[in-house]
Amino acid sequence: MTTDRVRELLSTYGASGACAAELLCDRHPADAVAFTVVEADLSRRDLTYGELRRESTRFAAALAGLGVEPGDAVAVLMGKSAELVVALVGIWRRGAVHVPLFTAFATPAVTMRVEASRAAVVVTDADQAGKLEAGDGTRTVVVVGGAPGDGQLSFGDLIAAHEPDDPAGAPVAVGPDGLLVLLFTSGTTGTPKGVEVPLRALASFHEYLELGLDVVPEDVFWNAADPGWAYGLYYAVLGPLAAGRRSLLLHAPFSAPLTWEVISGFGVSNFAAAPTVYRSLRAATTPVPAGLRLRRASSAGEPLTPEVIGWAEENLGVPVRDHYGQTEHGMMIVNGWADDVREPVRAGSMGRPLPGWSAAVLAEDSAEVLPPGQVGRVAIDVAASPVMWFAGYAGAPEKTAERFTEDRAWYLTGDAGSADADGHFYFSSRDDDVIIMAGYRIGPFDVESVLITHPRVMETAVIGVPDLLRGEVLEAFVVLRAGDRGDDALATELQQLVKTGFAAHAHPRTVHFVQELPKTSSGKIQRFVLRQRRRAEVGAD
């Protein structure tokens, strides 16, 4: 049955005339609710597919009037709102490419992504507009929810200027290989890499929503992840739109009490979030509300720790199932919830490959498949994974080559792990230096590049250190110029520098001033030495 369903999804989203607006919006009943946007005071707004079709057609027509052509990039710097969804579907209706910008990013991170994508239009919430650098006159800024500045345009005025059936907003079919999204993901060195997400990736997103999360029509589904990142964009927006399932969007910052109020007050029955959210709920003084309707709870973004699983079963009435995936693929190895794939969870396991995916553990220096129980490189069998959609990073063939074996038979995830005799996978570690904090992937290079700009800093290395709440937190090791000595004031200054120069969530929680950094004979900084040292210290504490 699952094989037939995967074949059906691949056929739907792989059709030569595939059109994103039709598949994500227009084919669904006009009176069905696509999204319920929840405010901090628990007030709500239901956005139906009919309304979404009308408003996104207006915005697509507005984009056409601004000179946006199919295939052009449009960057979006917005929080979770009805206007966000209208903007995204309008972009896809026009056949353009969405470039997500996380609202916690500071100006340099925003600018890098806008310029790298060559976005001609940036759509931004009014309270985010100050992060945009003045362009060269060729970039249009569209402001949502506030008065536009000089040379900027109003989102509301643009939509009001077009009719719901404006022919300029007619849906553009881009086909299965046409791009929907250009999403930048951080690595350990160099600038963030652009992941090109084609329309046919919707088959994978739709499958995970059905089989991995088991979202059914009767569910009240809430994925708490931010759409500025892969898990939120893929499975709080794109997956629900593809499947025609209602999704909740919370238009407010995270807090444990508010999360409980939404879960309880809206009768959430299917919940997905990073382990940090579950750990925060567990640690909060707010009691677990009585009468919860949860029937499914899922976790992704970082390994799920045992204490969360035990707490959830006792307090939520349902276990939390761990799921594994990447920006480059979406979710692929999971402890699936749907009847066709559900199995008893094995302690420490992140599950089995979903139908349409095939994975194995390879030796460190060859494509030899290791026997059960041995730790090696987790890899995807390309030929045996028809749902796989990632082909490479935008404009970065050398980075793409690093992700595949020379014959491109295997995609290398960059993670180490093992598999048992029954095909259940177990995460061991990342074989690169990417830090995963509260589900967010943070490249050390991004933070180090900001720290090194301080006139007193000579060298720096950033690592992830285990943290009970966030999984990992950033810590920075800083070598100052000769004769200089660091203090608490400088540490605070460096933390603030990262907040304003890269992203608020990515500042180092601790700054260590050291005389030198461990290095190889060729001069490369050995972050793993720092990690081992700090993990031993944290463990001793």
N, C-alpha and C positions, 0 to 999 in steps of 0.2 A: 504494500500500500504506500509506504513512504517513498519507494523508488518511483512509483507512478506519479506521486505528488511532485517530486523534484523534477521529473521530466515535464510535467505540466507547467510548472513555474518557469523552467528554462525556455519552454516554447513561448510562453506569454511574453516574457521580458526580453527574449532573444529574437522576436519577430522583426523582419526587415523594416517595417514601417512603424516601429515602436515609438510612442509619443508619451512623454512624461506627464503632461497635463491630463491626458486621457486616463493613464494608468493610475495616477496618484489622486485624481479628483473627479473628473467628469463622468467616469463609469459608475460611480457610487450614487446611491439614492440621494436626491437633492435635499430631502428633509432629515437625513441622518446627520448626527452630530459628529464632526471630525475632531474637534478639540474643545475641552472645557478649560478655560483659563481662570485660575484661582488667584485672587489677590490676598495680601497679607491679612486682611480683615475677614477672609473667607467668603467674600462676595465672589460671584462667578459670572462668566460670560460664555455662552455656548456658541460655537462657530460651526454652522452646518456646511455640508459640502456644496449646497446651492449658493450660499453666501460666499463661500471661498471661491467658487467658480466665477461669480460675478466680479468680486473685488480683485481677484488675481488677473482677470481679463483686462480690467481697467489699468492695473499696474503694468501688465505686459505691453499694453498700448502706449503707456507713458514711457516705458523703456525704449520702445521702438522710436518714439518721438525724440528721445535723447540720443539717438544714433546707435543704440545697442543692437548688434547683429547676433544671429545664432552663433554660438561658439565663443562669444566675448565673455570676459570675466566680470562679475559684479560682486564686490565685497560687501559683507553685512556685519555690522558691529551693533548687535541688539540683544537685549534680554528676552526672556520667554514671554511672549505676548501674542495676541491675535494678529497684530500688525506684522510680527515676524513671519508667521505662517503665510499671510497674504503676500508678503514680499518674496518669500522663497518660492511659492508656487507660481507667482508672476514671473520670476526669473526663469524657472524651468519651462513655463508656458512659452516664453519667448525663445526657448532653445539656448539660453545663455547658461553660464557656469557659475555656480555659487561658491564664493570663497569665504568660509567661516572665520570670524574674528572673535576670539574669546573676550568677554567684557572685562576680565581682570587684567588683560594685557595693558602695558603702558605704551606710550607713543612709539618708541623704537621697534617694539615687536609688531605693532600694528602697521607701521610704515614699511617694514621689511616684507610683510605678506602682501600688502597692497601693491608695492612696487614689483615684487617677484612675480605676481600673478598678472601684472599689467592691467589691473582693473581700471576701467574708464569711469565707473560709477561706484560710489560707496554709499550704502544706506546705513544710517546710524541713528540710534536714539539720541535725543537732544542732550542728555546728560553724559553722553560718550563723545560728542562731537569735538570737544576740546582736545582729544587725543590725536586728531588728524592734523598732520603737518600741511602747511600751505603747498598746494600742488603747482604745477607749471602752467596752469590755465586749461589743461586738457582733461582734468578729472572733475567729474560732477559729484557734488555731495548732496544727498537727499536726507533731510532731517525728519525724524518721526517724533511726534509728541511734544513739540515745542516750536518756538519761532526760529526759523533758519537765520544764519548769519549772512553777512555780505557775500553775494555770489553763490549762496546755497539755495536749495529748493525745498519746498514743503511736500512731504509725502502725501498728506491729506489733500493739498491743492492739486497735486498731480493726478490723484485718483478721481477727484471731483471733476476734473476737466475732461474725463472720458466716459463714454456710455458703457454699460455692462456688456453690450454686444458689439463693441467697437471692433471692426474687422482688423484693425492694426494689432489687436490683442489675440488674434486667432492662434490656436496652438500650433507649434512647430514640431514636426516629427524629426528627431535626431537619429533614430535607429539605435540598436543595442550598444554600439560602440561610441555613440555620442556622449560627451561628458556632462554629468550633472553637478559634480562637486570637484573642487581642487582644495584639498585639506592638507595643511602643512603639519608635519610631525617632527618633533625634535629628535636629534641623534646626539652622539657623544662629541662629535667634532664637526666643524663647518656649520653652514647655515641650515635651518630646518628644511626637510625634504618635502616636495609637493607630491601628495598621493592623488592620482587621477582616478576618480570614481565614475565609471561609465554607467549608462542606464541599465545594462544587463546585471549590474550588481544588485538590483532590486530583487532578483530571484533569491539571492542569499539572504538579504535582509528580511524578506517575506517568510522564508523558510524558518529562520531563527525565531521570528515572532510566533509562528504556529507551533513548531516542534520543540524549540528550546524553552521559550517562555510559556507556551500553551495559552496564549491570549485568545479567548473565545468571545463570541458576540455578547454574551451576558456579563462579561467582566467589566469592572471599573478598573482600568489599567493606568498605572502611574510609573513611569520611568523617571526617577529624580535626577538623572544626569543632565548636564548642561549641553544644549545643542551646539555650543562652540567647540565641542570635542566629539570624537567619533561615536562613542557609545550613545550619547544623547542625540546626535544628529541622525545616526542610523536607526536607532530603535525607540526614540521618543517622537520622531517626526517622520522619517522616510518609511520605516517599516509599518507603522500604523496607517499611514496614508495609502501605502500599497495594498494592505490587507483590508482597508475600509473599517478599521477598528477605532473607536473613540480613545483618545489619549488625554490625560491631564497634563497641564503645564502650570507650574507654580510660579507666579510673577512676584517673587519675593526671595530674599536671601535665605539660606538654610538656617534653621534652628530646630532643635529636637522637639520643643513643645509645639511649634507650628506643624512639624511633620506629623506628629501624633494627631493633631487636630484635623489635618487633611485626611489622613488614613481613616480616622474614625468618622468624621463628619460627612465625608463623601462616600463612605462604604467601599473603600479601595479593596478589591479582591485579588489583584495581581500587581505585585510591587517589585520593582527592580532598582538596584542602587549599588554604589561602590561599598566595599566592606567598611569604609570610614563612616558611612551613614549609620550602618547597623551598630558599629562600635559606639558612636555618639549617642544613639538611642539607648543602648545598654548602659552607658555611663551617666546618662541624664538623671536628674532627681525627679523629673516628671514621671509619674506612674504610668504604666501601660494601661490605656483605656480598656474598659470592659466591652465585651460584645464585638470584637473585631471580626470582619468578614473575610480576612485573608485566606485564600486557598492556595496561592502560589507566592513564593518569595525567591528572588534570584539575585546573584551577586556577580559583578564583573569589574575588571580594571586592575586588580591585584589579587594575590592569593588570599583565599578566605581562611581565617584562623579558627582553630577548633572551638575557642570559647564562644564565638559568635553563633556557631551552629547549635551548641548546647543551649545557649540562652534563648535562641529563637524558638526552638522546639518547646521549651518550657513556657515562654511568655507570649509568643505569637500564635501558637497552636499549629505551626507549620514550620518545617525545616527550611533553611536557606540553602539553595543549590548553587554550587560554584560553576562558573562558565569562563572559558578562555577564548581570547581572540586578539586581533590586532587591528590598528587603523587600516593596514593594507588589505585586510580580508573581512573584517567584521568577525562575528563569533563563529567558531568552527569546531572546537572540542568542548563539549558541555555535558553536564549532568542534566539531560533534558527532562522536561516536565510532561510532555504529551504522552498519552498512553502508548503510542507506537514506538517510542524510544526510551521510555522511563524504565530505569533499573534501580535497584537498591544502591545508595551512595556508598562507595568504598572510602574508608578514612584516608584523607589526604589527596584523594583523586580529583582532578578537574574534569573527569568524564571521558567520553568516547567521541570520536569524530561524528558529526551529523551526517546523515545521508547526503551523498554527493561530494563528500570530503574524504580524503585518505591521507593518513599521517603515519610517520614512523620515527624512530630514534636512530640517528646515524652516528657513526664513529667520528671522532674529532678531526681526523685527517683524510677521510675518504667517504664515499657514498655507501659504505657497507652498513646494512641494517643490523643493529645490535640485537642480541637476544634479550628476552624479557628480564627486567630488573636492572640492567646496566644503564648508567647515566651517560647521555650523549647529547647530540644536537637534535632538537625537535624540528622536524621538517615535513613539508607537505609534498606528496606525490602529485606532480602537476598533471600528468596524463590521466590519473585515476580520480581527479577532482574536478568534474565538469562545472561545479558551482563556483570555482575559483575565478576571480575577475581581475586581480592585480597583475599588470603587465610591466610596470616600471615606474620610476619617479620622473616627474616632469623635468626635462632638460638635464638629467643627471645620469647618463649611462654608466658611469663608473660606480655610482652608488647602487644602481640597479644590479650591476654585475655581482656586487658583494652579497646580494640576497639570493642568488641562484648558484647551483653548481654549474660547472663550465658547460655542460650539455643541456642546461636548463631543465633537467629532469626533476630536480628537487628545488623547492623554495625553502630557504633557511630562515627560520623565525627569529634567530638570534637569542633564543632561550634554550636552556639546558633542562633535561628532564629524563624520565624513564617511562616505560610502559610495561604492564604485566602481561601475562600470557593470554588474557581475554581482551586485550586492546584498550584497557583503561590507562590513561596518561596521568603522570605525576610531575608537577613542576618542581624543579630543583633550584635554578637560579637563572639570571640573565647573563649571557656571556659578553655583554657590553656594559657600559656605565650608566645607561639611562636610569633615572630615578623615578619611581612611581610613588607619588605622595597623594593620598586620598583619591586615588584613581587617575590622577593627572600625570602624564608622562612629561618629564622635564629633562632636557638635555643639559648636562653640566656646562657645556661650552657656552650656552646662552647666558648663564649666570656669571660664569668666569669672565666672559667678554665685557660684562658691565663692571664687575669688580676691578678689573685691571685698568679701567679708565681713571680710577682715583689716583691722584698724584703721589700718594704715599705708598701705593701698592706696587710691588715688583713682580711677584708671582702669586698664583692662587690655584687651588684645586677644590672642587666641590664634589661631595659624595652624599649618598643616602645612608642614613643611620636608622636602625629599627626604632619604631615608635608604637606604643600600644594603641593609640587612637587613630593615627593616620597611616599606619603601615610603615612608612618611612618619612623622615623629615630631612631637609637639607642642612648640611653643615659645611662651612667654608674653612679651609686652611689657607692662611694668608702670610706671605713673606713680605715684610716691609723693606723699604730702602735702608741701606746701611746706616746704623746708628739710631734708627727710629724704633720706638717702642709703642705698641698698641695699648689701648685702654678701653673701658666700657663705652666711652663717648665715641671713639672711632668705630667700634663694633656697631653701635646704633647707627652711625652715619653710613656705614657700608650696607647695612640692612635696608635703610631708606633709599640708598642709591639703586639697589636692585628693584625695590618696589616701584620706583619712578622710571627706571631705565629699562625694565623688562616686564615684570608682572608682579602684582601684589602677593599672589599666592606662592611665589617661587623664591621669596627671600630666605636666606639662611637663618635658621632658628638659633644657631650658635656660630660664632666666629672665633677660630683658634688662631692666635698669632704664633708662628713658628719660625725657626731660624732657616730651615730648608725643607724641601719636599723630596720624598723618595722618588728616585728616577732610575731608568734603565741606563746602560752604558751609552746608548745613543741619545740620551737626554729626554726621553719620554717620561712624563709623570706617571707614576704607578699608583693610580687611585685605589687599586685593590689592596695595596698595603695599608693605606689609610682606613679603608673599610674594615679590614680584618682587625686592625688595632682598636678602632672605635667600637666594633661589635663585641670584642672581648671585654672592653671596659663597660659597655652598657650591660652586658650579660652579668659581669661581676657586681654591678650596682643592683 
